[in-house]
Amino acid sequence: MRVSIILAAIAFIAQTSFAQSGSNYEKVLPGVVKVSDGLYYDQTEITNVNWLEYMFWQFKTYGGRDSKAYKEALPDTALWMDDGLNAEPYMKFYHRHPSYKDYPVVNVTWKQAADFCAWRTARVKEWQEAEGKTDDTPYYFAYRLPTYEEFHLMYDDIAELPDFIGGEGKRKDRGKARYNQKREPSKVAEPANAPSTMPDVTAPVKSYWPNSYKVYNIKGNVSEWLMEENVHAGVSWQTPFAANESLKLMTDKASPAIGFRCVCEIAEKAP
């Protein structure tokens, strides 16, 4: 019921959309790129360093490591040992070591991701006020998880592209995998903007190629939580290239293959 009410509210805002102003709020809405006058999309998946900032804020605000808020923000690092991964080094280092700061946060639940979006909205409003930017902001904005339709808008932009770059790409890129997905050893190729070895699991959030909206890894790297409760979509580093990449999937558990990003919904004036 709660999700359907939220979706109805989004539809109402879309139906009462305001005059096409051409305004661009990317400079006062950190991390996003403009998709339409009412919608901005995170350029990358939420990273480990983003999540550490969130955890530190809970730690500082609510009384340290023993606080309920801090404990509820912790990723389940033990999940690196599930599903036959046996990835003890990732369990120990992935979420906290500086080497992984620009990698997507994983092992967080749908609720943890949704809570982060609300927290982010409040912190951005504080930052805008502290920096004297409130006059430059839209009348209303809120970060939230994307709807399936919004995810598909980003996905459809790259759906017809080949998995491996061919004659349509630059000569230096031909033969490289376009996305971070599971591949046969014979097809291992160097990812764009990355060291010569292919990542074992996830890759930095600005690896590979963005879509035409400048959104990275909408396909591959990690599957992503959506607005509908416990629903995610998109393939991950665990998914073979031949898989159907755009189906909605349901789980109430966190996973090393699931991360998320936010969208920012805006209105320039009251309806």
N, C-alpha and C positions, 0 to 999 in steps of 0.2 A: 504494500500500500504506500509506504513512504517513498519508494523509488518512483512509483507511478505519479505521485503528486509532484515530485521534483521535475519529472519529465514533462508534465503538463505545464508547469511554470516556465520551463525553457521554451516550450512551444508557444506559450502566450507572448513571451518576450520577442520571439522570432516573428510572430504574426503582427506585433505592434512595433516592428522595426522602424527606426527613425530615418530621417532623410539621409541620403548618401553624402556624408560630409567629406569623405576622403581623409579624415584625420588618422594619424598613426601614433599609437600610444606605446610603441615598443620601448622607448627610452624611460618610461615611467612604470612599466609593467615588466620587471626583470625576467629574462629567460625565454620570452615568447616571441614569436613572429606572427604577423598579421595574416589571417586567412580571409576574413571578411570584416565589415564594419562592426559586427557584434561578437566576433570570435577570434581569439588569439590562441596559438598552439605552442606548447613547449618545443623548442628546437631540439632538445635532447631528452633522454631519459633522466630521471632524478638520480643523482650520483651518490656515492658513499660519503663524499664530503658534505653534500647537502643534508644527508641524513645525520651525520655527526653534529652539524650545527643544530638540527632539530633536537637531538638527544641532549646536547649541552644546554640548550634553553630549558628543557624539562628539568635537567639536573639543577641548574641555577635557580630556577623559579620555584620549584616544588620541594626542595629540601634534600637533594643528593640522590645517591644510588638506591637508597631504601624507599624512596617515594614511589607511590603507585604510578604516577605519570611517567616517571623515568623507566620503570620496569615495563610498562606497556609500550614504550617506544623501542625496546630492544629487538633487533632482528633475531630470528632463530638460527644461529650459526651452526647448530648441530645438524641442520638439514643438509649440509655439505657431505655428510656421511651416509645419507639415505640413497636409495635407488641405485645402489651399486657403485656410487661415485668414489667412495673411500678417499675423499679429498681433504685429508687432515690439514695440510698447509693452508687451504682456503678457509677452513673453519677457524684457524688461528689468526690469519692475517688479512683476509679479504676485506672485511668491513672496517678495519681500523688502520692498517699500514698505509703510510703516505703514497706508496707505489700504486695503490688501488683507488686513490682519491677521485679520479675521473672515470671510474668504472660504474656501471649502473648498480644501484642498491637492489638487492634481491633478498629473498627469505623474509619478506614482510607481507602481512595479510592484507586483504582488501580493506578492512577497517583501519589498519594502521596507515595505509595509503590515503584513505579518505580523510582521516584526522590530520595528516600532514597538509593536505590541501587547505583545510580550514585554518590551520596554524599559519601557513604561508600567506594567506589573504591578510590576516591580522598584522603580520610582521611587515609586509609590503606597505600597508597603510601607515604604520609607525615610521617606516623609512621615508615615505613621501612627506610626511609631516615634518620630520627632523631636517630634511633637506630642502624644505620650502617648495615642494613640488605639487602641493595639493591643488593649486590653480590650473595645473596642466593635466590633471587626471580626469577620467570620465566620471559622470555622475554616479555610476554604479559599476563595480567590478567584483568578481569573485573567482578565485582559482578552484577548480574541481576536477574530478576524473572525466575523461571524454565519454560521450555516448558512443554506441556501436556505429551509428551513422557518421559521427565525426571521425572516428578511427578509419572508417572505410573511405572517407573523402581523401585522407592522407594515403591510404593504401592503394586506392585505385589510381593514384597519380603515378605509381611505379609498377602496377600489376602486370603490364605487358612487356616490361623490360626483361631481357634474358638474365639468367642467374649468373652467367659468366660473360664478361665484357668481350665483345667481338669487334667486327668492323665498324660498328656504330660509335665506338669509343676512341680515345686517343691511343696512338700506337704504343706508348709506354704502359698503358693499362690493360692491353688486350690479354686475355687469358686469366685475369684476376677474378676472384669471386666478388660479386657485387654486394653480397650480404654475408653476415656472420652466421652461417648455418652449418650443420653437420654435413661433411662431404667425404667422398672416397679418398683414400690416400693418394691415388693417382691424379686427383684433381686439386690437390692443395696448391694454393697460390698465395702470393704475398698480398695482404690487405692494404688498402690505400692508407697513406699517412700513418703507417705503423712500422715497427721493426720487421726484420726479414722473416721471422718465424710467425706462423699463424697462432692466434691465441688459443689456449687449451679450452677455455670456456668463454666467458664474456670478453668483450673488447672495450677500450675507452669509448665514451659515448659519441665522440666526433670522428670515429674511425669509419671507413667505407665512404659511400657517397650519399648525400642528401637527396630528397625529392625536389621538385620544382618550387616548393614552398620553403626550402632550406631546412627541412625537418629530417634529422638523421635517424637511421635504424628503425623506421616504422615497420620494417620487415627484418627479421633476424635480431641477433644479440639477445634480447629477452622478449618474451610475451608480456603484454601489458594489461594491468587492471583497468576495467571500464566502470562507468557510473553504475550500471546494474549490479546489484550486490553479488559478490563472489563470482563475477564473470570476467574473463580475460580473453584477449584475442591477439593474433599475430604469432609468428613463429619465433623460436629462440635458437640459441647455439646448440640445443639438443635435437633440433628438428631437421630431418633430411630434406634436401632440396625438392624431392618429388612430392612432399606432403601438401595437403590443402592448407594454405597459409592464412586464410581469412575467416575461418569458422569461429563462432562464439563457443567458448569452453567454460565449464563451471567447476569450481573447486572451493572448498572452505578452508584450504590449507595454503600456507606459504610454500615457496619452492625456490631452488637455486636458478630456475629457468624463468621466473616471473618477476618483473619489476613494474615500473609505472612512470607515467609523466602526467602533467596537468594540462588542462586548457584554462584559458581565462575568458570568462564571459563578461561582456561589457554592455552598458547602455549609456548613451551620451546625455540623455535628459530623461526626466520622469515621463512615463506614459500619459 
